Amino acid sequence: MVSTKYIMSYGLAFFEGKDMDKLRQKALKGWHLKRFRFAGYELEKGECEDVIFSIDYRTLQPDEKSEYFEMFSYAGWTHVCSSHDMHIFKAKKGAVPIYSDVESSRDKMVRLAKSLRIAVAFFVGSAVISWLMMTLTSGFVQNISKWAFQISYIFTIPAIMTYMATYYHKWKKGIDK
Protein backbone atom coordinates (compact mmCIF):
# COMPACT_ATOMS: atom_id res chain seq x y z
CA MET A 1 0.00 0.00 0.00
CA VAL A 2 1.23 3.49 -0.86
CA SER A 3 2.16 5.46 2.26
CA THR A 4 3.01 8.81 0.61
CA LYS A 5 1.69 10.76 -2.34
CA TYR A 6 2.12 14.13 -4.02
CA ILE A 7 -0.61 16.68 -4.74
CA MET A 8 -0.27 19.86 -6.78
CA SER A 9 -0.85 23.30 -5.33
CA TYR A 10 -3.35 25.65 -6.96
CA GLY A 11 -0.84 28.45 -6.27
CA LEU A 12 -0.66 29.94 -2.80
CA ALA A 13 -0.63 33.56 -3.94
CA PHE A 14 -3.78 33.03 -5.99
CA PHE A 15 -5.73 30.31 -4.18
CA GLU A 16 -4.36 29.99 -0.66
CA GLY A 17 -7.80 29.19 0.78
CA LYS A 18 -8.42 26.56 -1.86
CA ASP A 19 -5.08 24.90 -1.06
CA MET A 20 -5.78 24.89 2.67
CA ASP A 21 -9.24 23.41 2.07
CA LYS A 22 -7.73 20.76 -0.22
CA LEU A 23 -5.33 19.77 2.57
CA ARG A 24 -8.30 19.59 4.98
CA GLN A 25 -10.23 17.31 2.61
CA LYS A 26 -7.21 15.03 2.29
CA ALA A 27 -6.81 14.91 6.11
CA LEU A 28 -10.45 13.85 6.40
CA LYS A 29 -9.51 10.88 4.19
CA GLY A 30 -6.40 10.08 6.22
CA TRP A 31 -3.78 11.84 4.07
CA HIS A 32 -1.70 14.23 6.17
CA LEU A 33 0.60 17.00 5.03
CA LYS A 34 4.20 15.98 5.52
CA ARG A 35 6.11 18.74 3.72
CA PHE A 36 6.19 21.18 0.84
CA ARG A 37 7.30 19.79 -2.50
CA PHE A 38 7.98 21.62 -5.76
CA ALA A 39 4.67 23.27 -6.72
CA GLY A 40 2.74 21.12 -4.27
CA TYR A 41 2.70 19.00 -1.15
CA GLU A 42 3.80 15.57 -0.01
CA LEU A 43 1.19 13.70 2.01
CA GLU A 44 1.50 10.57 4.13
CA LYS A 45 -1.17 8.02 5.01
CA GLY A 46 -2.47 8.00 8.58
CA GLU A 47 -5.61 8.21 10.67
CA CYS A 48 -8.48 10.39 9.46
CA GLU A 49 -8.74 13.71 11.28
CA ASP A 50 -10.94 16.79 11.01
CA VAL A 51 -8.49 19.71 11.02
CA ILE A 52 -8.14 23.07 9.34
CA PHE A 53 -4.95 24.48 7.87
CA SER A 54 -3.48 27.97 7.71
CA ILE A 55 -0.26 29.41 6.34
CA ASP A 56 1.93 32.19 7.65
CA TYR A 57 4.71 33.98 5.80
CA ARG A 58 7.51 35.06 8.09
CA THR A 59 11.29 35.19 7.91
CA LEU A 60 12.67 33.65 11.08
CA GLN A 61 16.11 33.77 12.58
CA PRO A 62 17.25 30.43 14.06
CA ASP A 63 16.84 31.75 17.62
CA GLU A 64 13.25 32.93 16.90
CA LYS A 65 11.81 29.62 15.70
CA SER A 66 10.93 27.99 19.01
CA GLU A 67 9.19 31.11 20.35
CA TYR A 68 7.31 31.58 17.07
CA PHE A 69 6.00 27.99 16.98
CA GLU A 70 5.22 28.11 20.70
CA MET A 71 3.07 31.20 20.18
CA PHE A 72 0.93 29.33 17.65
CA SER A 73 0.80 26.30 19.92
CA TYR A 74 -0.72 28.37 22.73
CA ALA A 75 -3.44 29.46 20.30
CA GLY A 76 -4.24 25.83 19.42
CA TRP A 77 -2.27 25.59 16.19
CA THR A 78 0.30 22.85 15.52
CA HIS A 79 3.24 23.47 13.19
CA VAL A 80 3.14 20.99 10.32
CA CYS A 81 5.95 22.05 7.98
CA SER A 82 7.97 24.99 6.71
CA SER A 83 9.73 25.91 3.52
CA HIS A 84 11.81 29.05 3.42
CA ASP A 85 9.50 31.77 4.80
CA MET A 86 6.25 29.76 4.54
CA HIS A 87 4.92 27.91 7.57
CA ILE A 88 1.81 25.71 7.56
CA PHE A 89 -0.13 25.06 10.76
CA LYS A 90 -3.12 22.88 11.55
CA ALA A 91 -5.76 23.05 14.28
CA LYS A 92 -8.98 21.34 15.28
CA LYS A 93 -12.00 22.49 13.28
CA GLY A 94 -13.52 25.53 14.94
CA ALA A 95 -10.22 26.97 16.19
CA VAL A 96 -9.79 30.75 16.13
CA PRO A 97 -8.31 31.67 12.72
CA ILE A 98 -4.70 32.84 12.64
CA TYR A 99 -5.76 35.90 10.63
CA SER A 100 -8.97 37.11 12.20
CA ASP A 101 -8.62 40.87 11.66
CA VAL A 102 -7.72 43.30 8.89
CA GLU A 103 -4.40 44.32 10.47
CA SER A 104 -3.01 40.77 10.69
CA SER A 105 -4.19 40.03 7.13
CA ARG A 106 -2.43 43.17 5.91
CA ASP A 107 0.79 42.20 7.68
CA LYS A 108 0.65 38.76 6.11
CA MET A 109 0.27 40.20 2.60
CA VAL A 110 3.08 42.72 3.21
CA ARG A 111 5.45 39.91 4.30
CA LEU A 112 4.52 37.80 1.28
CA ALA A 113 4.95 40.73 -1.13
CA LYS A 114 8.36 41.57 0.37
CA SER A 115 9.79 38.12 -0.28
CA LEU A 116 8.24 38.03 -3.76
CA ARG A 117 9.66 41.45 -4.61
CA ILE A 118 13.20 40.07 -4.30
CA ALA A 119 12.41 37.09 -6.55
CA VAL A 120 10.69 39.29 -9.15
CA ALA A 121 13.63 41.72 -9.21
CA PHE A 122 16.06 38.83 -9.72
CA PHE A 123 14.04 37.23 -12.55
CA VAL A 124 13.33 40.53 -14.32
CA GLY A 125 17.00 41.50 -14.01
CA SER A 126 18.17 38.19 -15.46
CA ALA A 127 15.65 38.43 -18.30
CA VAL A 128 16.77 41.97 -19.18
CA ILE A 129 20.47 41.11 -19.02
CA SER A 130 20.07 37.95 -21.09
CA TRP A 131 17.89 39.82 -23.62
CA LEU A 132 20.53 42.55 -23.96
CA MET A 133 23.25 39.93 -24.39
CA MET A 134 21.11 38.13 -26.96
CA THR A 135 20.53 41.28 -29.03
CA LEU A 136 24.00 42.82 -28.71
CA THR A 137 26.15 39.75 -29.35
CA SER A 138 26.48 37.09 -32.00
CA GLY A 139 27.57 33.50 -32.40
CA PHE A 140 28.02 31.24 -29.40
CA VAL A 141 27.40 33.98 -26.81
CA GLN A 142 24.14 34.91 -28.55
CA ASN A 143 22.96 31.29 -28.52
CA ILE A 144 23.74 30.93 -24.82
CA SER A 145 22.02 34.26 -24.13
CA LYS A 146 18.97 33.14 -26.09
CA TRP A 147 18.65 30.03 -23.91
CA ALA A 148 19.21 32.06 -20.76
CA PHE A 149 16.53 34.54 -21.84
CA GLN A 150 14.00 31.78 -22.54
CA ILE A 151 14.65 30.14 -19.18
CA SER A 152 14.46 33.41 -17.26
CA TYR A 153 11.29 34.36 -19.14
CA ILE A 154 9.64 31.11 -18.02
CA PHE A 155 10.23 32.11 -14.38
CA THR A 156 9.70 35.87 -14.78
CA ILE A 157 6.07 35.82 -15.95
CA PRO A 158 4.73 33.60 -13.12
CA ALA A 159 6.78 35.57 -10.58
CA ILE A 160 5.28 38.86 -11.77
CA MET A 161 1.77 37.37 -11.77
CA THR A 162 2.24 36.06 -8.24
CA TYR A 163 3.53 39.42 -7.06
CA MET A 164 0.54 41.14 -8.63
CA ALA A 165 -1.78 38.64 -6.92
CA THR A 166 -0.59 39.82 -3.49
CA TYR A 167 -1.69 43.35 -4.37
CA TYR A 168 -4.99 42.05 -5.69
CA HIS A 169 -5.63 40.27 -2.38
CA LYS A 170 -4.74 43.39 -0.42
CA TRP A 171 -7.14 45.44 -2.54
CA LYS A 172 -9.90 42.79 -2.39
CA LYS A 173 -9.75 42.64 1.41
CA GLY A 174 -9.65 46.41 1.66
CA ILE A 175 -6.24 46.41 3.28
CA ASP A 176 -4.40 48.90 1.13
CA LYS A 177 -1.01 50.27 2.17
C-alpha atoms as an extended CHARMM CRD file, in Angstrom:
* protein
*
       177  EXT
         1         1  MET       CA              0.0000000000        0.0000000000        0.0000000000  PROA      1               0.0000000000
         2         2  VAL       CA              1.2300000000        3.4880000000       -0.8610000000  PROA      2               0.0000000000
         3         3  SER       CA              2.1570000000        5.4600000000        2.2610000000  PROA      3               0.0000000000
         4         4  THR       CA              3.0050000000        8.8150000000        0.6130000000  PROA      4               0.0000000000
         5         5  LYS       CA              1.6900000000       10.7610000000       -2.3430000000  PROA      5               0.0000000000
         6         6  TYR       CA              2.1160000000       14.1320000000       -4.0190000000  PROA      6               0.0000000000
         7         7  ILE       CA             -0.6120000000       16.6760000000       -4.7450000000  PROA      7               0.0000000000
         8         8  MET       CA             -0.2700000000       19.8630000000       -6.7770000000  PROA      8               0.0000000000
         9         9  SER       CA             -0.8510000000       23.3000000000       -5.3330000000  PROA      9               0.0000000000
        10        10  TYR       CA             -3.3500000000       25.6460000000       -6.9630000000  PROA      10              0.0000000000
        11        11  GLY       CA             -0.8450000000       28.4450000000       -6.2700000000  PROA      11              0.0000000000
        12        12  LEU       CA             -0.6630000000       29.9390000000       -2.7960000000  PROA      12              0.0000000000
        13        13  ALA       CA             -0.6320000000       33.5610000000       -3.9440000000  PROA      13              0.0000000000
        14        14  PHE       CA             -3.7810000000       33.0300000000       -5.9900000000  PROA      14              0.0000000000
        15        15  PHE       CA             -5.7310000000       30.3110000000       -4.1840000000  PROA      15              0.0000000000
        16        16  GLU       CA             -4.3640000000       29.9860000000       -0.6640000000  PROA      16              0.0000000000
        17        17  GLY       CA             -7.7980000000       29.1880000000        0.7790000000  PROA      17              0.0000000000
        18        18  LYS       CA             -8.4180000000       26.5580000000       -1.8560000000  PROA      18              0.0000000000
        19        19  ASP       CA             -5.0770000000       24.9010000000       -1.0640000000  PROA      19              0.0000000000
        20        20  MET       CA             -5.7820000000       24.8890000000        2.6740000000  PROA      20              0.0000000000
        21        21  ASP       CA             -9.2390000000       23.4060000000        2.0710000000  PROA      21              0.0000000000
        22        22  LYS       CA             -7.7320000000       20.7630000000       -0.2220000000  PROA      22              0.0000000000
        23        23  LEU       CA             -5.3310000000       19.7680000000        2.5740000000  PROA      23              0.0000000000
        24        24  ARG       CA             -8.2950000000       19.5860000000        4.9820000000  PROA      24              0.0000000000
        25        25  GLN       CA            -10.2270000000       17.3130000000        2.6100000000  PROA      25              0.0000000000
        26        26  LYS       CA             -7.2090000000       15.0300000000        2.2860000000  PROA      26              0.0000000000
        27        27  ALA       CA             -6.8080000000       14.9080000000        6.1100000000  PROA      27              0.0000000000
        28        28  LEU       CA            -10.4480000000       13.8470000000        6.4010000000  PROA      28              0.0000000000
        29        29  LYS       CA             -9.5120000000       10.8840000000        4.1890000000  PROA      29              0.0000000000
        30        30  GLY       CA             -6.4000000000       10.0770000000        6.2230000000  PROA      30              0.0000000000
        31        31  TRP       CA             -3.7830000000       11.8350000000        4.0700000000  PROA      31              0.0000000000
        32        32  HSD       CA             -1.7020000000       14.2320000000        6.1690000000  PROA      32              0.0000000000
        33        33  LEU       CA              0.5980000000       17.0000000000        5.0250000000  PROA      33              0.0000000000
        34        34  LYS       CA              4.2010000000       15.9760000000        5.5160000000  PROA      34              0.0000000000
        35        35  ARG       CA              6.1080000000       18.7410000000        3.7230000000  PROA      35              0.0000000000
        36        36  PHE       CA              6.1920000000       21.1810000000        0.8420000000  PROA      36              0.0000000000
        37        37  ARG       CA              7.3030000000       19.7910000000       -2.4970000000  PROA      37              0.0000000000
        38        38  PHE       CA              7.9840000000       21.6210000000       -5.7640000000  PROA      38              0.0000000000
        39        39  ALA       CA              4.6650000000       23.2700000000       -6.7230000000  PROA      39              0.0000000000
        40        40  GLY       CA              2.7380000000       21.1180000000       -4.2720000000  PROA      40              0.0000000000
        41        41  TYR       CA              2.7050000000       18.9990000000       -1.1490000000  PROA      41              0.0000000000
        42        42  GLU       CA              3.8000000000       15.5670000000       -0.0100000000  PROA      42              0.0000000000
        43        43  LEU       CA              1.1890000000       13.7000000000        2.0140000000  PROA      43              0.0000000000
        44        44  GLU       CA              1.5010000000       10.5700000000        4.1310000000  PROA      44              0.0000000000
        45        45  LYS       CA             -1.1690000000        8.0230000000        5.0140000000  PROA      45              0.0000000000
        46        46  GLY       CA             -2.4720000000        7.9980000000        8.5830000000  PROA      46              0.0000000000
        47        47  GLU       CA             -5.6150000000        8.2120000000       10.6660000000  PROA      47              0.0000000000
        48        48  CYS       CA             -8.4840000000       10.3880000000        9.4590000000  PROA      48              0.0000000000
        49        49  GLU       CA             -8.7420000000       13.7090000000       11.2810000000  PROA      49              0.0000000000
        50        50  ASP       CA            -10.9390000000       16.7890000000       11.0070000000  PROA      50              0.0000000000
        51        51  VAL       CA             -8.4950000000       19.7120000000       11.0160000000  PROA      51              0.0000000000
        52        52  ILE       CA             -8.1410000000       23.0740000000        9.3430000000  PROA      52              0.0000000000
        53        53  PHE       CA             -4.9460000000       24.4830000000        7.8720000000  PROA      53              0.0000000000
        54        54  SER       CA             -3.4830000000       27.9650000000        7.7100000000  PROA      54              0.0000000000
        55        55  ILE       CA             -0.2620000000       29.4070000000        6.3430000000  PROA      55              0.0000000000
        56        56  ASP       CA              1.9260000000       32.1930000000        7.6530000000  PROA      56              0.0000000000
        57        57  TYR       CA              4.7110000000       33.9780000000        5.7990000000  PROA      57              0.0000000000
        58        58  ARG       CA              7.5130000000       35.0640000000        8.0880000000  PROA      58              0.0000000000
        59        59  THR       CA             11.2870000000       35.1920000000        7.9110000000  PROA      59              0.0000000000
        60        60  LEU       CA             12.6670000000       33.6520000000       11.0830000000  PROA      60              0.0000000000
        61        61  GLN       CA             16.1090000000       33.7690000000       12.5770000000  PROA      61              0.0000000000
        62        62  PRO       CA             17.2520000000       30.4310000000       14.0580000000  PROA      62              0.0000000000
        63        63  ASP       CA             16.8430000000       31.7450000000       17.6160000000  PROA      63              0.0000000000
        64        64  GLU       CA             13.2470000000       32.9280000000       16.9030000000  PROA      64              0.0000000000
        65        65  LYS       CA             11.8070000000       29.6250000000       15.7030000000  PROA      65              0.0000000000
        66        66  SER       CA             10.9350000000       27.9940000000       19.0140000000  PROA      66              0.0000000000
        67        67  GLU       CA              9.1880000000       31.1110000000       20.3540000000  PROA      67              0.0000000000
        68        68  TYR       CA              7.3110000000       31.5760000000       17.0680000000  PROA      68              0.0000000000
        69        69  PHE       CA              6.0010000000       27.9890000000       16.9800000000  PROA      69              0.0000000000
        70        70  GLU       CA              5.2200000000       28.1060000000       20.7030000000  PROA      70              0.0000000000
        71        71  MET       CA              3.0710000000       31.2040000000       20.1830000000  PROA      71              0.0000000000
        72        72  PHE       CA              0.9300000000       29.3290000000       17.6530000000  PROA      72              0.0000000000
        73        73  SER       CA              0.8030000000       26.3020000000       19.9210000000  PROA      73              0.0000000000
        74        74  TYR       CA             -0.7210000000       28.3730000000       22.7330000000  PROA      74              0.0000000000
        75        75  ALA       CA             -3.4370000000       29.4640000000       20.3010000000  PROA      75              0.0000000000
        76        76  GLY       CA             -4.2410000000       25.8340000000       19.4160000000  PROA      76              0.0000000000
        77        77  TRP       CA             -2.2740000000       25.5930000000       16.1880000000  PROA      77              0.0000000000
        78        78  THR       CA              0.2960000000       22.8520000000       15.5210000000  PROA      78              0.0000000000
        79        79  HSD       CA              3.2380000000       23.4710000000       13.1950000000  PROA      79              0.0000000000
        80        80  VAL       CA              3.1430000000       20.9870000000       10.3190000000  PROA      80              0.0000000000
        81        81  CYS       CA              5.9520000000       22.0480000000        7.9850000000  PROA      81              0.0000000000
        82        82  SER       CA              7.9680000000       24.9910000000        6.7130000000  PROA      82              0.0000000000
        83        83  SER       CA              9.7260000000       25.9070000000        3.5230000000  PROA      83              0.0000000000
        84        84  HSD       CA             11.8130000000       29.0530000000        3.4160000000  PROA      84              0.0000000000
        85        85  ASP       CA              9.5030000000       31.7680000000        4.7980000000  PROA      85              0.0000000000
        86        86  MET       CA              6.2520000000       29.7600000000        4.5380000000  PROA      86              0.0000000000
        87        87  HSD       CA              4.9220000000       27.9080000000        7.5660000000  PROA      87              0.0000000000
        88        88  ILE       CA              1.8100000000       25.7150000000        7.5600000000  PROA      88              0.0000000000
        89        89  PHE       CA             -0.1290000000       25.0560000000       10.7570000000  PROA      89              0.0000000000
        90        90  LYS       CA             -3.1240000000       22.8760000000       11.5520000000  PROA      90              0.0000000000
        91        91  ALA       CA             -5.7600000000       23.0550000000       14.2800000000  PROA      91              0.0000000000
        92        92  LYS       CA             -8.9780000000       21.3440000000       15.2760000000  PROA      92              0.0000000000
        93        93  LYS       CA            -11.9980000000       22.4870000000       13.2770000000  PROA      93              0.0000000000
        94        94  GLY       CA            -13.5180000000       25.5320000000       14.9440000000  PROA      94              0.0000000000
        95        95  ALA       CA            -10.2220000000       26.9750000000       16.1940000000  PROA      95              0.0000000000
        96        96  VAL       CA             -9.7860000000       30.7450000000       16.1290000000  PROA      96              0.0000000000
        97        97  PRO       CA             -8.3090000000       31.6720000000       12.7200000000  PROA      97              0.0000000000
        98        98  ILE       CA             -4.7040000000       32.8440000000       12.6440000000  PROA      98              0.0000000000
        99        99  TYR       CA             -5.7620000000       35.8970000000       10.6330000000  PROA      99              0.0000000000
       100       100  SER       CA             -8.9720000000       37.1100000000       12.1970000000  PROA      100             0.0000000000
       101       101  ASP       CA             -8.6190000000       40.8660000000       11.6640000000  PROA      101             0.0000000000
       102       102  VAL       CA             -7.7190000000       43.3010000000        8.8930000000  PROA      102             0.0000000000
       103       103  GLU       CA             -4.4030000000       44.3210000000       10.4710000000  PROA      103             0.0000000000
       104       104  SER       CA             -3.0070000000       40.7720000000       10.6920000000  PROA      104             0.0000000000
       105       105  SER       CA             -4.1910000000       40.0330000000        7.1340000000  PROA      105             0.0000000000
       106       106  ARG       CA             -2.4320000000       43.1710000000        5.9070000000  PROA      106             0.0000000000
       107       107  ASP       CA              0.7920000000       42.2000000000        7.6830000000  PROA      107             0.0000000000
       108       108  LYS       CA              0.6540000000       38.7610000000        6.1150000000  PROA      108             0.0000000000
       109       109  MET       CA              0.2710000000       40.2020000000        2.5970000000  PROA      109             0.0000000000
       110       110  VAL       CA              3.0790000000       42.7150000000        3.2090000000  PROA      110             0.0000000000
       111       111  ARG       CA              5.4470000000       39.9090000000        4.3010000000  PROA      111             0.0000000000
       112       112  LEU       CA              4.5200000000       37.8000000000        1.2770000000  PROA      112             0.0000000000
       113       113  ALA       CA              4.9500000000       40.7330000000       -1.1260000000  PROA      113             0.0000000000
       114       114  LYS       CA              8.3600000000       41.5730000000        0.3710000000  PROA      114             0.0000000000
       115       115  SER       CA              9.7920000000       38.1160000000       -0.2820000000  PROA      115             0.0000000000
       116       116  LEU       CA              8.2400000000       38.0270000000       -3.7570000000  PROA      116             0.0000000000
       117       117  ARG       CA              9.6640000000       41.4540000000       -4.6130000000  PROA      117             0.0000000000
       118       118  ILE       CA             13.2010000000       40.0690000000       -4.3040000000  PROA      118             0.0000000000
       119       119  ALA       CA             12.4080000000       37.0930000000       -6.5510000000  PROA      119             0.0000000000
       120       120  VAL       CA             10.6950000000       39.2920000000       -9.1540000000  PROA      120             0.0000000000
       121       121  ALA       CA             13.6320000000       41.7190000000       -9.2120000000  PROA      121             0.0000000000
       122       122  PHE       CA             16.0600000000       38.8270000000       -9.7170000000  PROA      122             0.0000000000
       123       123  PHE       CA             14.0450000000       37.2320000000      -12.5460000000  PROA      123             0.0000000000
       124       124  VAL       CA             13.3280000000       40.5300000000      -14.3170000000  PROA      124             0.0000000000
       125       125  GLY       CA             16.9960000000       41.4990000000      -14.0080000000  PROA      125             0.0000000000
       126       126  SER       CA             18.1720000000       38.1880000000      -15.4630000000  PROA      126             0.0000000000
       127       127  ALA       CA             15.6460000000       38.4290000000      -18.2970000000  PROA      127             0.0000000000
       128       128  VAL       CA             16.7670000000       41.9670000000      -19.1780000000  PROA      128             0.0000000000
       129       129  ILE       CA             20.4710000000       41.1070000000      -19.0220000000  PROA      129             0.0000000000
       130       130  SER       CA             20.0740000000       37.9520000000      -21.0950000000  PROA      130             0.0000000000
       131       131  TRP       CA             17.8860000000       39.8230000000      -23.6250000000  PROA      131             0.0000000000
       132       132  LEU       CA             20.5280000000       42.5500000000      -23.9560000000  PROA      132             0.0000000000
       133       133  MET       CA             23.2490000000       39.9260000000      -24.3920000000  PROA      133             0.0000000000
       134       134  MET       CA             21.1090000000       38.1330000000      -26.9550000000  PROA      134             0.0000000000
       135       135  THR       CA             20.5280000000       41.2830000000      -29.0340000000  PROA      135             0.0000000000
       136       136  LEU       CA             23.9990000000       42.8190000000      -28.7150000000  PROA      136             0.0000000000
       137       137  THR       CA             26.1520000000       39.7470000000      -29.3480000000  PROA      137             0.0000000000
       138       138  SER       CA             26.4830000000       37.0880000000      -32.0020000000  PROA      138             0.0000000000
       139       139  GLY       CA             27.5670000000       33.5010000000      -32.3960000000  PROA      139             0.0000000000
       140       140  PHE       CA             28.0240000000       31.2410000000      -29.3970000000  PROA      140             0.0000000000
       141       141  VAL       CA             27.4000000000       33.9810000000      -26.8090000000  PROA      141             0.0000000000
       142       142  GLN       CA             24.1430000000       34.9130000000      -28.5480000000  PROA      142             0.0000000000
       143       143  ASN       CA             22.9630000000       31.2870000000      -28.5190000000  PROA      143             0.0000000000
       144       144  ILE       CA             23.7440000000       30.9290000000      -24.8170000000  PROA      144             0.0000000000
       145       145  SER       CA             22.0220000000       34.2620000000      -24.1330000000  PROA      145             0.0000000000
       146       146  LYS       CA             18.9670000000       33.1360000000      -26.0930000000  PROA      146             0.0000000000
       147       147  TRP       CA             18.6510000000       30.0260000000      -23.9080000000  PROA      147             0.0000000000
       148       148  ALA       CA             19.2140000000       32.0630000000      -20.7590000000  PROA      148             0.0000000000
       149       149  PHE       CA             16.5250000000       34.5360000000      -21.8360000000  PROA      149             0.0000000000
       150       150  GLN       CA             14.0040000000       31.7780000000      -22.5360000000  PROA      150             0.0000000000
       151       151  ILE       CA             14.6480000000       30.1390000000      -19.1760000000  PROA      151             0.0000000000
       152       152  SER       CA             14.4640000000       33.4110000000      -17.2590000000  PROA      152             0.0000000000
       153       153  TYR       CA             11.2860000000       34.3550000000      -19.1380000000  PROA      153             0.0000000000
       154       154  ILE       CA              9.6400000000       31.1060000000      -18.0220000000  PROA      154             0.0000000000
       155       155  PHE       CA             10.2290000000       32.1100000000      -14.3830000000  PROA      155             0.0000000000
       156       156  THR       CA              9.6980000000       35.8700000000      -14.7790000000  PROA      156             0.0000000000
       157       157  ILE       CA              6.0730000000       35.8180000000      -15.9540000000  PROA      157             0.0000000000
       158       158  PRO       CA              4.7300000000       33.6020000000      -13.1180000000  PROA      158             0.0000000000
       159       159  ALA       CA              6.7810000000       35.5700000000      -10.5760000000  PROA      159             0.0000000000
       160       160  ILE       CA              5.2760000000       38.8600000000      -11.7710000000  PROA      160             0.0000000000
       161       161  MET       CA              1.7740000000       37.3710000000      -11.7700000000  PROA      161             0.0000000000
       162       162  THR       CA              2.2430000000       36.0580000000       -8.2430000000  PROA      162             0.0000000000
       163       163  TYR       CA              3.5330000000       39.4200000000       -7.0580000000  PROA      163             0.0000000000
       164       164  MET       CA              0.5360000000       41.1400000000       -8.6320000000  PROA      164             0.0000000000
       165       165  ALA       CA             -1.7820000000       38.6380000000       -6.9180000000  PROA      165             0.0000000000
       166       166  THR       CA             -0.5860000000       39.8180000000       -3.4940000000  PROA      166             0.0000000000
       167       167  TYR       CA             -1.6860000000       43.3500000000       -4.3700000000  PROA      167             0.0000000000
       168       168  TYR       CA             -4.9900000000       42.0540000000       -5.6910000000  PROA      168             0.0000000000
       169       169  HSD       CA             -5.6270000000       40.2670000000       -2.3830000000  PROA      169             0.0000000000
       170       170  LYS       CA             -4.7400000000       43.3860000000       -0.4180000000  PROA      170             0.0000000000
       171       171  TRP       CA             -7.1400000000       45.4360000000       -2.5380000000  PROA      171             0.0000000000
       172       172  LYS       CA             -9.9010000000       42.7910000000       -2.3880000000  PROA      172             0.0000000000
       173       173  LYS       CA             -9.7480000000       42.6360000000        1.4070000000  PROA      173             0.0000000000
       174       174  GLY       CA             -9.6550000000       46.4130000000        1.6580000000  PROA      174             0.0000000000
       175       175  ILE       CA             -6.2350000000       46.4110000000        3.2840000000  PROA      175             0.0000000000
       176       176  ASP       CA             -4.3970000000       48.8990000000        1.1330000000  PROA      176             0.0000000000
       177       177  LYS       CA             -1.0090000000       50.2720000000        2.1670000000  PROA      177             0.0000000000
